[in-house]
Amino acid sequence: MRILVRRTGGFGGIERHAEVDTSGRDDAREWQALADGAMADGRGTPPVGVPDGFSYQITVDGKTVYCADPRLTEEQRRLISRVLKEGA
């Protein structure tokens, strides 16, 4: 499974993105569960965020959803943080 997170917005307006490929990883099931939860609550179009807040695009195996601060679910927050930290 390929997970891509793209973050835009914020005070500086700097875009950041990272990708994780879970194929062959020991923790692939954990990633799958986290991705399923994050995708279930995502939107099909970018939501209106708040000034200087971050907006996110999450793509899992070609399917994309959108979310924005401050209305992230716990699963979205965890997935985004983990991908941006561990991804390339």
C-alpha positions as CSV (number, residue, x, y, z in Angstrom):
1,M,0.0,0.0,0.0
2,R,1.3,3.5,-0.9
3,I,0.3,6.4,1.4
4,L,1.0,9.9,0.3
5,V,0.4,13.0,2.5
6,R,0.6,16.5,1.1
7,R,0.4,19.4,3.6
8,T,-0.2,23.0,2.5
9,G,-1.0,26.3,4.2
10,G,0.2,27.3,7.6
11,F,1.8,30.7,8.5
12,G,4.7,30.3,6.0
13,G,2.6,28.7,3.3
14,I,5.3,26.0,2.8
15,E,4.2,22.8,1.2
16,R,5.4,19.5,2.6
17,H,4.8,16.0,1.4
18,A,6.0,12.5,2.2
19,E,5.2,9.0,1.0
20,V,5.3,5.6,2.7
21,D,5.2,2.2,1.0
22,T,4.0,-0.4,3.4
23,S,4.7,-3.4,1.2
24,G,6.8,-5.9,3.0
25,R,6.8,-4.0,6.3
26,D,6.2,-5.8,9.6
27,D,3.7,-3.2,10.6
28,A,1.7,-3.1,7.4
29,R,-1.5,-4.2,9.1
30,E,-1.2,-1.3,11.5
31,W,-0.7,1.1,8.6
32,Q,-3.7,-0.4,6.8
33,A,-6.0,0.1,9.9
34,L,-4.8,3.7,10.4
35,A,-5.2,4.5,6.7
36,D,-8.7,3.0,6.6
37,G,-9.8,5.1,9.5
38,A,-8.3,8.3,8.1
39,M,-9.8,7.8,4.7
40,A,-13.3,7.0,6.0
41,D,-13.6,10.5,7.5
42,G,-12.0,12.4,4.6
43,R,-13.8,14.6,2.1
44,G,-13.9,14.3,-1.6
45,T,-13.1,18.0,-2.0
46,P,-10.8,20.3,0.0
47,P,-12.6,21.8,3.0
48,V,-12.5,25.4,4.0
49,G,-9.8,25.7,6.7
50,V,-8.9,28.4,9.1
51,P,-6.4,31.3,8.6
52,D,-2.8,30.0,8.9
53,G,-4.1,26.4,9.4
54,F,-2.9,23.4,7.5
55,S,-4.8,21.6,4.8
56,Y,-4.1,18.0,3.9
57,Q,-4.4,15.7,0.9
58,I,-4.2,12.0,1.8
59,T,-3.8,9.5,-1.1
60,V,-3.9,5.8,-0.4
61,D,-3.3,3.5,-3.5
62,G,-4.7,6.2,-5.8
63,K,-7.7,7.2,-3.8
64,T,-7.6,10.8,-2.4
65,V,-9.4,12.5,0.4
66,Y,-9.0,16.0,1.9
67,C,-9.1,17.3,5.5
68,A,-8.0,20.5,7.3
69,D,-7.1,21.8,10.7
70,P,-8.6,22.1,13.2
71,R,-11.2,19.4,12.2
72,L,-8.9,16.4,11.9
73,T,-10.1,13.1,13.3
74,E,-7.7,11.3,15.6
75,E,-6.9,8.7,12.9
76,Q,-6.2,11.5,10.4
77,R,-3.9,13.3,12.8
78,R,-2.0,10.1,13.6
79,L,-1.6,9.0,10.0
80,I,-0.5,12.4,8.8
81,S,2.1,12.7,11.6
82,R,3.4,9.3,11.0
83,V,3.7,9.6,7.3
84,L,5.4,13.0,7.5
85,K,7.8,11.7,10.1
86,E,8.7,8.3,8.6
87,G,8.1,8.9,4.9
88,A,10.4,10.0,2.2
